Amino acid sequence: MIDVGGPVVWILIALSVFSLSVIILKLWQFAVTKPESTADINLSLEKWRRHDPAGAVKSLRSDRPVSKIIAYAMHGVTEQQDQALLQEELSRQANHLINQLKALLRPLEVIASLSPLLGLMGTVLGMIVAFQQMEAAGNNVDPSVLSGGIWQALLTTAVGLAVAIPVATAHSMLERKVERTAILINDYVTQVFTCPLSQTKVTLAVKEHQRAA
């Protein structure tokens, strides 16, 4: 059946193999980095709101990129770094992470859009060949030959859709994960900045006094 579809089907199969590889790679990336995992961050923010910055930072997992960004924000606020510079650096780190998560999503989007068009092109080319054969046969046209040429032509459209639908679904799911990660980072960093710095400093001073005593 693949040979019947011609070169267009082979191109679509190559695109499907590439897409599957990218999808597996991206799922592995999300499984390792766990950008949407919020248990440690929620615990950390709970301690941060209780004005325990040291405990808040310790609660964050060092092997997760989103947690690293939150930890950097907490360090910056605690050490009274320039807020504009701190926000600029946090924005840079967040953009870097989001760009890493977005990597290779664009090719998936292109393949999802291109596959049906390639399938349609294969169908059009197949129909042209079928009608050329019909013209060459003249009055001796065999209906079975014509119908066989038509289904062979339509095969490429079916393959194109079979490639496009799962790829489009996977792309949408992965893109949603990236968008959710960006929203979570913005929300968590905002919570860090909205905690009163003066009270945090007072808590640190009290703890230092207690340790000195």
C-alpha positions as CSV (number, residue, x, y, z in Angstrom):
1,M,0.0,0.0,0.0
2,I,2.9,2.3,0.8
3,D,4.4,1.7,-2.6
4,V,1.0,2.4,-4.3
5,G,0.9,5.8,-2.7
6,G,4.1,6.9,-4.3
7,P,6.7,9.4,-3.1
8,V,4.2,11.6,-1.3
9,V,3.3,8.7,1.1
10,W,7.0,8.1,1.8
11,I,7.5,11.8,2.6
12,L,4.5,11.7,5.0
13,I,5.9,8.6,6.7
14,A,9.2,10.3,7.2
15,L,7.4,13.3,8.7
16,S,5.4,11.0,11.0
17,V,8.6,9.3,12.2
18,F,10.2,12.7,12.9
19,S,7.1,13.9,14.7
20,L,6.9,10.8,16.8
21,S,10.6,11.3,17.8
22,V,10.0,14.9,18.7
23,I,6.9,14.1,20.8
24,I,8.7,11.4,22.7
25,L,11.6,13.8,23.3
26,K,9.3,16.6,24.6
27,L,7.4,14.2,26.8
28,W,10.7,13.0,28.3
29,Q,11.8,16.6,28.8
30,F,8.6,17.5,30.7
31,A,8.8,14.3,32.7
32,V,12.3,15.1,33.8
33,T,12.0,18.8,34.5
34,K,8.4,18.6,35.9
35,P,7.7,22.3,35.2
36,E,4.1,21.9,36.3
37,S,4.9,20.2,39.6
38,T,4.0,22.7,42.3
39,A,4.1,20.8,45.6
40,D,7.5,22.0,46.8
41,I,6.8,25.6,45.6
42,N,3.4,25.8,47.4
43,L,5.1,24.6,50.6
44,S,7.9,27.1,50.1
45,L,5.5,30.0,49.5
46,E,3.6,29.0,52.6
47,K,6.8,29.4,54.6
48,W,7.7,32.6,52.8
49,R,4.3,34.1,53.8
50,R,5.1,33.1,57.4
51,H,8.3,35.2,56.9
52,D,10.7,32.2,57.0
53,P,12.8,32.9,53.9
54,A,15.5,30.3,54.9
55,G,12.9,27.6,55.3
56,A,11.2,28.7,52.1
57,V,14.4,28.3,50.0
58,K,15.2,25.0,51.6
59,S,11.8,23.6,50.7
60,L,12.4,24.2,47.0
61,R,13.8,21.3,44.9
62,S,17.2,22.2,43.3
63,D,16.6,19.8,40.4
64,R,13.6,21.6,39.0
65,P,14.1,24.7,36.8
66,V,10.9,26.5,38.0
67,S,11.9,26.0,41.6
68,K,15.4,27.4,40.8
69,I,13.8,30.6,39.5
70,I,11.6,31.0,42.6
71,A,14.7,30.4,44.8
72,Y,16.6,33.1,42.9
73,A,13.7,35.5,43.4
74,M,13.6,34.7,47.2
75,H,17.3,35.2,47.5
76,G,17.1,38.5,45.7
77,V,14.3,39.9,47.8
78,T,15.9,38.7,51.0
79,E,19.2,40.3,50.1
80,Q,17.4,43.5,49.0
81,Q,18.8,43.5,45.5
82,D,17.7,46.2,43.1
83,Q,14.2,45.3,42.2
84,A,14.4,46.4,38.6
85,L,17.6,44.4,38.0
86,L,16.2,41.4,39.9
87,Q,13.0,41.4,37.8
88,E,15.1,41.7,34.6
89,E,17.2,38.7,35.6
90,L,14.1,36.7,36.6
91,S,12.5,37.5,33.3
92,R,15.7,36.4,31.5
93,Q,15.7,33.1,33.4
94,A,12.0,32.5,32.8
95,N,12.3,33.3,29.1
96,H,15.3,30.9,28.8
97,L,13.2,28.1,30.4
98,I,10.2,28.8,28.2
99,N,12.3,28.8,25.1
100,Q,13.8,25.4,26.1
101,L,10.3,24.0,26.6
102,K,9.1,25.5,23.3
103,A,12.0,24.0,21.3
104,L,10.9,21.8,18.4
105,L,7.2,22.7,18.9
106,R,7.3,24.8,15.8
107,P,8.2,21.9,13.5
108,L,5.3,19.9,14.9
109,E,3.0,22.8,14.1
110,V,4.3,23.0,10.6
111,I,4.0,19.2,10.0
112,A,0.4,19.2,11.4
113,S,-0.4,22.0,8.9
114,L,1.6,20.6,6.0
115,S,0.6,16.9,6.1
116,P,-3.0,17.3,4.8
117,L,-1.7,19.6,2.0
118,L,0.9,17.0,1.0
119,G,-1.8,14.3,1.0
120,L,-4.1,16.5,-1.1
121,M,-1.2,17.1,-3.5
122,G,-0.7,13.4,-3.8
123,T,-4.4,12.9,-4.5
124,V,-4.4,15.6,-7.2
125,L,-1.3,14.0,-8.9
126,G,-2.9,10.6,-8.6
127,M,-6.1,11.8,-10.2
128,I,-4.1,13.4,-13.0
129,V,-2.4,10.0,-13.7
130,A,-5.7,8.2,-13.5
131,F,-7.4,10.5,-16.1
132,Q,-4.3,10.3,-18.3
133,Q,-4.7,6.5,-18.3
134,M,-8.4,6.9,-19.1
135,E,-7.6,9.2,-22.0
136,A,-5.0,6.9,-23.3
137,A,-7.4,3.9,-23.2
138,G,-9.9,5.8,-25.4
139,N,-13.1,3.8,-25.9
140,N,-11.6,0.8,-24.2
141,V,-11.8,2.2,-20.6
142,D,-11.9,-0.4,-17.9
143,P,-14.0,1.0,-15.0
144,S,-12.0,-1.2,-12.5
145,V,-8.7,0.5,-13.7
146,L,-10.2,3.9,-13.2
147,S,-11.6,3.2,-9.8
148,G,-8.3,1.6,-8.8
149,G,-6.5,4.7,-9.8
150,I,-8.9,6.9,-7.8
151,W,-8.5,4.9,-4.5
152,Q,-4.8,5.0,-5.0
153,A,-4.9,8.7,-5.3
154,L,-7.2,9.1,-2.3
155,L,-4.8,7.0,-0.2
156,T,-2.4,9.9,0.1
157,T,-5.1,12.2,1.6
158,A,-5.9,9.5,4.1
159,V,-2.2,9.2,5.1
160,G,-1.8,12.9,5.3
161,L,-4.8,13.2,7.7
162,A,-3.6,10.2,9.7
163,V,-0.3,12.0,10.3
164,A,-1.7,15.5,10.9
165,I,-4.4,14.7,13.5
166,P,-2.2,13.1,16.2
167,V,0.6,15.5,15.6
168,A,-1.8,18.5,15.9
169,T,-3.2,17.0,19.1
170,A,0.2,16.4,20.6
171,H,1.3,19.9,19.6
172,S,-1.7,21.5,21.3
173,M,-1.1,19.5,24.5
174,L,2.6,20.4,24.7
175,E,1.9,24.1,23.9
176,R,-0.6,24.2,26.6
177,K,1.9,22.8,29.1
178,V,4.4,25.5,28.1
179,E,1.7,28.2,28.5
180,R,0.7,26.9,31.9
181,T,4.4,26.8,33.0
182,A,4.8,30.5,32.0
183,I,1.6,31.4,33.9
184,L,2.8,29.5,37.0
185,I,6.2,31.2,37.0
186,N,4.7,34.6,36.7
187,D,2.2,33.9,39.5
188,Y,4.8,32.5,41.9
189,V,7.3,35.3,41.3
190,T,4.6,37.8,41.9
191,Q,3.7,36.1,45.3
192,V,7.4,36.4,46.3
193,F,7.5,40.1,45.5
194,T,4.2,40.9,47.2
195,C,5.3,39.5,50.6
196,P,6.3,42.6,52.7
197,L,10.1,42.9,52.6
198,S,10.3,44.8,55.9
199,Q,8.6,42.0,57.8
200,T,10.9,39.5,56.2
201,K,14.0,41.5,57.2
202,V,12.6,41.7,60.8
203,T,12.3,38.0,60.9
204,L,15.8,37.5,59.7
205,A,17.1,39.9,62.3
206,V,15.2,38.1,65.0
207,K,16.7,34.8,63.9
208,E,20.2,36.2,63.8
209,H,19.7,37.6,67.3
210,Q,18.4,34.2,68.6
211,R,21.4,32.4,67.1
212,A,23.8,35.0,68.6
213,A,22.2,34.5,72.0
